[in-house]
């Protein structure tokens, strides 16, 4: 059903655009970026095991994050976006679009093991969608787009911290479907839509997720609020019911200081995981800024970390941003602390309640 809706919506958008009397010339905008990093965990050889988030799961090496190119084109009421990414961030962002190659395990010949995984072409597509402005208050979009849930984004240059919060890591990442953006007047707007199971570019399950976002702001835009939702049958199994509520509050009293709160709670078949994240941003000059991120991640049921690693984790991250034209240099220190002894590893490979790491990253947007 969803695929039929996508086909019909796309055909209607093209038809309306082709028959529009708007003689405005089309415009095209390119946004390209590249980022890279080096990460060191103070336990040395166990640094990869101590990283429980996407995009920075490396061991004492220089890494390419992602090379990305985004093309936006608009003509009258019709607009299209193609956003491609290559590298660790893009591959882990579209993790469900990997071809998994299986072979016999060397440990247990009766069992299969993963030999390697390789992205198919869909894994390189971060976003691809068409939009049509039906009226001044209603826009329809169909395709694949980055999620509305949460605060952080896949593109490194769009974040002030380079490593990701647990809230981002545990999703959602993106949606593939159809949505409507509705202006409710003033600073208030509503988005509603239907999509494939979360983080699937394509699906044969027949299941549908419903998504929504209510946004508003004060007259001076110093305080902005985003109430986000996703819910439905997420996986191929009909029993997998999921619902998630997410709140983002962005307060910017001046050009030098801002604070962002992101609280999220997700229920999977009656069990919850949740996260509360606070970002404090200070920019004394246009060339330099600091961001202090504090997060309490509650996965006591082991829905995301696994039952053997179920825990509550407090993570604090301090990142500096040195801005040199289009280049941002991000030195960052991070400390993760758990209420369980086995959440991390110490320098001898024994269980530990904490882990500390340092990284330096560069992000260039042009």
C-alpha positions as CSV (number, residue, x, y, z in Angstrom):
1,X,0.0,0.0,0.0
2,X,2.7,2.4,1.0
3,X,4.6,1.9,-2.3
4,X,1.4,2.6,-4.2
5,X,1.0,5.9,-2.3
6,X,4.6,6.9,-3.1
7,X,4.1,6.2,-6.8
8,X,0.8,8.1,-7.0
9,X,2.1,11.1,-5.0
10,X,5.3,11.4,-7.1
11,X,3.2,11.2,-10.4
12,X,0.8,13.9,-9.1
13,X,3.7,16.2,-8.1
14,X,5.3,15.9,-11.5
15,X,1.9,16.4,-13.3
16,X,1.2,19.6,-11.3
17,X,4.6,20.9,-11.8
18,X,4.5,20.3,-15.6
19,X,1.1,22.1,-15.8
20,X,2.0,25.0,-13.5
21,X,1.7,28.5,-14.9
22,X,4.7,29.5,-12.7
23,X,7.4,30.7,-15.0
24,X,10.1,31.0,-12.3
25,X,13.4,29.6,-13.4
26,X,14.6,26.5,-11.6
27,X,17.4,26.9,-9.0
28,X,20.0,24.3,-8.0
29,X,22.1,24.4,-4.8
30,X,25.0,22.1,-4.0
31,X,26.2,21.3,-0.5
32,X,29.3,19.2,-0.1
33,X,31.3,18.2,2.9
34,X,34.0,15.9,4.1
35,X,35.1,14.9,7.7
36,X,37.8,12.8,9.3
37,X,39.0,12.0,12.8
38,X,41.4,10.3,15.1
39,X,40.2,8.7,18.3
40,X,42.1,7.4,21.3
41,X,40.7,5.6,24.3
42,X,42.7,5.8,27.4
43,X,42.5,2.0,27.9
44,X,44.6,1.6,24.8
45,X,43.9,-1.6,22.9
46,X,40.3,-1.9,24.1
47,X,39.2,1.5,22.8
48,X,36.9,0.0,20.0
49,X,35.1,-2.1,22.6
50,X,34.5,0.9,24.8
51,X,32.8,2.9,22.1
52,X,29.1,2.1,22.1
53,X,28.0,4.6,19.6
54,X,28.0,4.8,15.8
55,X,30.5,6.6,13.6
56,X,33.5,6.5,15.9
57,X,34.0,2.8,16.5
58,X,37.7,2.7,15.6
59,X,40.9,1.7,17.3
60,X,43.9,4.1,17.4
61,X,43.7,5.0,13.7
62,X,43.0,7.9,11.3
63,X,39.5,7.5,9.9
64,X,37.4,9.0,7.1
65,X,34.0,9.9,8.5
66,X,32.1,10.7,5.3
67,X,32.3,12.5,2.0
68,X,28.9,13.9,1.1
69,X,27.2,15.7,-1.7
70,X,23.7,17.1,-1.5
71,X,21.8,18.6,-4.4
72,X,18.6,20.6,-4.0
73,X,16.6,21.7,-7.0
74,X,13.4,23.7,-7.1
75,X,11.2,24.8,-10.0
76,X,8.0,26.6,-9.1
77,X,6.1,24.5,-6.5
78,X,8.1,21.3,-7.1
79,X,11.4,20.6,-5.3
80,X,13.8,17.6,-5.3
81,X,16.7,16.6,-3.1
82,X,19.4,14.0,-3.7
83,X,21.8,13.5,-0.7
84,X,24.6,11.0,-1.2
85,X,27.3,9.9,1.4
86,X,30.3,7.7,1.2
87,X,32.3,6.4,4.3
88,X,31.7,5.1,7.8
89,X,29.0,7.6,8.7
90,X,26.9,6.9,5.6
91,X,27.3,3.2,5.8
92,X,26.3,3.0,9.5
93,X,23.5,5.5,8.9
94,X,21.9,3.1,6.3
95,X,22.9,-0.1,8.2
96,X,19.8,-2.0,7.0
97,X,21.0,-1.5,3.4
98,X,24.0,-3.8,3.8
99,X,24.5,-7.0,2.0
100,X,25.5,-9.5,4.6
101,X,27.7,-12.4,3.4
102,X,27.6,-15.5,5.5
103,X,30.0,-18.4,5.8
104,X,30.7,-21.3,8.2
105,X,32.1,-20.3,11.6
106,X,35.6,-21.4,12.4
107,X,34.7,-21.9,16.0
108,X,31.5,-23.9,15.4
109,X,31.3,-25.6,12.0
110,X,27.6,-26.1,12.4
111,X,26.9,-22.4,12.7
112,X,27.1,-19.5,10.3
113,X,29.2,-16.4,10.8
114,X,29.4,-13.1,9.0
115,X,32.3,-13.1,6.6
116,X,31.9,-9.4,5.6
117,X,29.2,-6.9,4.9
118,X,29.1,-4.5,2.0
119,X,26.7,-1.7,1.2
120,X,24.4,-2.0,-1.8
121,X,23.6,1.2,-3.8
122,X,20.8,2.2,-1.4
123,X,23.3,2.6,1.5
124,X,24.9,5.5,-0.3
125,X,21.6,7.4,-0.4
126,X,21.2,9.4,2.8
127,X,18.2,11.2,1.5
128,X,16.2,11.3,-1.8
129,X,12.8,12.9,-1.9
130,X,10.4,15.0,-3.9
131,X,8.2,17.8,-2.5
132,X,5.2,19.7,-3.9
133,X,3.8,22.9,-2.4
134,X,0.1,22.3,-2.8
135,X,-0.9,25.5,-1.1
136,X,0.8,28.2,1.0
137,X,0.0,26.1,4.1
138,X,0.4,22.5,2.8
139,X,3.5,20.7,1.4
140,X,3.6,17.0,0.4
141,X,6.9,15.1,0.5
142,X,7.6,11.6,-0.7
143,X,10.9,9.6,-0.6
144,X,13.6,9.0,2.0
145,X,14.6,11.7,4.5
146,X,16.5,12.1,7.8
147,X,14.4,11.6,10.9
148,X,12.6,14.5,12.6
149,X,13.3,12.8,16.0
150,X,16.1,14.1,18.2
151,X,18.6,16.9,17.9
152,X,21.8,15.6,16.3
153,X,22.3,14.9,12.6
154,X,24.3,12.5,10.4
155,X,26.4,15.3,8.8
156,X,29.4,16.1,11.0
157,X,29.5,19.8,10.1
158,X,25.9,20.2,11.4
159,X,26.8,19.0,14.9
160,X,29.0,20.8,17.6
161,X,30.1,17.5,19.1
162,X,31.7,15.0,16.8
163,X,30.9,11.8,18.7
164,X,27.2,11.0,18.9
165,X,24.9,10.8,21.9
166,X,23.3,7.5,22.9
167,X,19.9,9.1,22.0
168,X,21.1,9.5,18.3
169,X,22.8,6.2,18.2
170,X,19.6,4.3,19.1
171,X,17.5,6.0,16.5
172,X,15.6,6.5,14.5
173,X,18.0,7.5,11.7
174,X,15.6,8.0,8.7
175,X,12.2,7.3,7.2
176,X,11.0,6.3,3.8
177,X,7.5,7.2,3.0
178,X,5.2,10.1,2.5
179,X,4.5,13.1,4.8
180,X,2.5,16.4,4.9
181,X,3.8,19.6,6.4
182,X,0.9,21.8,7.5
183,X,1.2,25.5,8.6
184,X,-1.1,26.1,11.6
185,X,-0.4,29.9,11.6
186,X,2.2,32.0,13.2
187,X,5.2,30.0,14.4
188,X,3.3,26.7,14.8
189,X,3.3,23.8,12.3
190,X,2.4,20.2,12.1
191,X,3.9,17.3,10.2
192,X,2.1,13.9,9.8
193,X,3.1,11.0,7.7
194,X,3.4,7.2,7.1
195,X,6.6,5.3,6.4
196,X,8.3,1.9,6.1
197,X,9.6,0.3,9.2
198,X,12.1,2.7,10.7
199,X,15.5,2.8,9.0
200,X,14.5,0.7,6.0
201,X,14.9,2.2,2.6
202,X,12.9,-0.7,1.2
203,X,10.7,-3.3,3.0
204,X,8.6,-6.3,2.1
205,X,7.0,-6.7,5.6
206,X,3.9,-4.6,4.7
207,X,4.2,-2.9,8.1
208,X,3.7,0.9,8.4
209,X,5.1,3.4,10.9
210,X,3.2,6.6,11.6
211,X,5.2,9.7,12.2
212,X,4.4,13.2,13.5
213,X,5.9,16.5,14.6
214,X,4.4,19.6,16.3
215,X,6.7,22.7,16.2
216,X,6.3,26.1,17.7
217,X,8.4,29.1,18.8
218,X,8.2,32.4,20.6
219,X,7.8,35.6,18.5
220,X,11.5,36.4,18.9
221,X,12.5,32.8,18.1
222,X,14.6,32.7,21.2
223,X,12.7,29.5,22.4
224,X,11.8,26.8,19.9
225,X,10.0,23.6,20.7
226,X,9.7,20.3,18.8
227,X,7.4,17.5,19.9
228,X,8.1,14.3,17.9
229,X,6.5,10.9,17.5
230,X,6.9,7.6,15.7
231,X,4.8,4.5,16.3
232,X,3.5,1.3,14.7
233,X,4.7,-2.1,13.8
234,X,8.4,-1.6,13.1
235,X,9.9,-4.9,12.2
236,X,9.0,-7.9,10.1
237,X,7.4,-9.6,13.1
238,X,3.8,-8.5,13.6
239,X,4.4,-8.6,17.4
240,X,7.0,-5.9,17.4
241,X,5.0,-2.8,18.5
242,X,7.0,0.4,18.9
243,X,6.2,3.9,20.0
244,X,8.5,6.8,20.7
245,X,7.9,10.3,22.1
246,X,10.7,12.9,21.7
247,X,11.0,16.5,22.9
248,X,13.5,19.1,21.8
249,X,13.7,22.5,23.4
250,X,16.2,25.1,21.9
251,X,16.8,28.2,24.0
252,X,19.1,30.9,22.5
253,X,18.9,34.1,24.6
254,X,21.9,35.6,22.8
255,X,24.3,35.0,19.9
256,X,26.9,33.8,22.3
257,X,25.0,31.3,24.5
258,X,22.4,28.7,23.8
259,X,21.0,25.6,25.5
260,X,19.3,22.6,24.0
261,X,17.4,19.8,25.8
262,X,16.5,16.5,24.1
263,X,14.4,14.0,26.0
264,X,13.3,10.7,24.3
265,X,11.5,7.6,25.5
266,X,10.8,4.5,23.3
267,X,8.6,1.6,24.2
268,X,9.1,-1.8,22.5
269,X,6.5,-4.4,23.4
270,X,5.9,-3.0,26.8
271,X,9.5,-2.3,27.8
272,X,11.2,1.1,27.7
273,X,14.6,2.7,27.0
274,X,15.1,6.5,27.3
275,X,17.6,9.3,27.3
276,X,17.9,12.9,28.6
277,X,20.5,15.1,26.9
278,X,21.5,18.7,27.7
279,X,23.7,20.7,25.4
280,X,25.3,23.9,26.6
281,X,26.9,26.1,23.9
282,X,29.1,29.1,24.3
283,X,30.6,31.1,21.4
284,X,32.7,34.0,22.7
285,X,33.7,34.8,19.1
286,X,32.7,33.6,15.6
287,X,36.0,31.7,15.4
288,X,35.7,29.7,18.6
289,X,33.0,27.9,20.5
290,X,32.5,25.3,23.3
291,X,29.8,22.6,23.7
292,X,29.3,20.6,26.9
293,X,27.0,17.7,26.3
294,X,25.6,15.7,29.3
295,X,23.5,12.6,28.8
296,X,21.7,10.1,31.0
297,X,21.0,7.0,29.0
298,X,18.7,4.5,30.6
299,X,18.7,1.0,29.1
300,X,18.2,-1.0,32.3
301,X,16.1,-3.5,30.3
302,X,18.9,-4.1,27.8
303,X,16.7,-3.3,24.8
304,X,19.6,-1.5,23.0
305,X,22.8,-2.7,24.8
306,X,21.6,-6.3,25.1
307,X,20.4,-8.0,28.3
308,X,23.9,-9.0,29.3
309,X,25.0,-5.3,29.1
310,X,21.9,-3.7,30.5
311,X,22.8,-0.5,32.3
312,X,22.2,3.2,33.0
313,X,25.0,5.3,31.5
314,X,26.0,8.9,32.2
315,X,28.1,10.4,29.4
316,X,29.7,13.8,29.5
317,X,31.4,15.3,26.4
318,X,33.3,18.6,26.0
319,X,34.0,19.7,22.5
320,X,35.8,22.8,21.2
321,X,35.0,24.2,17.7
322,X,37.8,26.2,16.0
323,X,36.3,27.7,12.8
324,X,38.6,28.7,10.0
325,X,36.4,29.8,7.1
326,X,34.6,26.5,6.0
327,X,36.9,24.3,8.1
328,X,36.0,23.3,11.7
329,X,38.5,21.6,13.9
330,X,36.9,19.7,16.8
331,X,39.1,18.5,19.7
332,X,36.9,16.5,22.1
333,X,37.2,14.6,25.4
334,X,34.5,12.2,26.6
335,X,33.8,10.3,29.8
336,X,31.2,7.5,30.1
337,X,30.2,6.1,33.5
338,X,27.9,3.2,34.1
339,X,26.1,1.7,37.1
340,X,27.3,-1.7,36.1
341,X,30.8,-3.1,36.5
342,X,30.8,-4.8,33.1
343,X,29.7,-2.0,30.8
344,X,33.3,-1.1,29.7
345,X,36.8,-2.6,29.8
346,X,39.9,-1.4,31.6
347,X,43.4,-1.5,30.3
348,X,43.7,-5.2,31.4
349,X,40.5,-6.3,29.7
350,X,38.5,-6.5,32.9
351,X,35.1,-5.2,33.4
352,X,34.9,-1.5,34.3
353,X,32.2,1.1,35.2
354,X,33.8,3.8,33.1
355,X,35.7,4.7,30.0
356,X,37.4,7.9,28.8
357,X,38.5,8.9,25.3
358,X,39.9,11.7,23.3
359,X,39.5,12.5,19.6
360,X,40.3,15.3,17.2
361,X,38.1,15.7,14.1
362,X,38.0,18.0,11.1
363,X,34.9,18.9,9.1
364,X,34.9,20.9,5.9
365,X,31.8,22.2,4.2
366,X,31.9,23.8,0.7
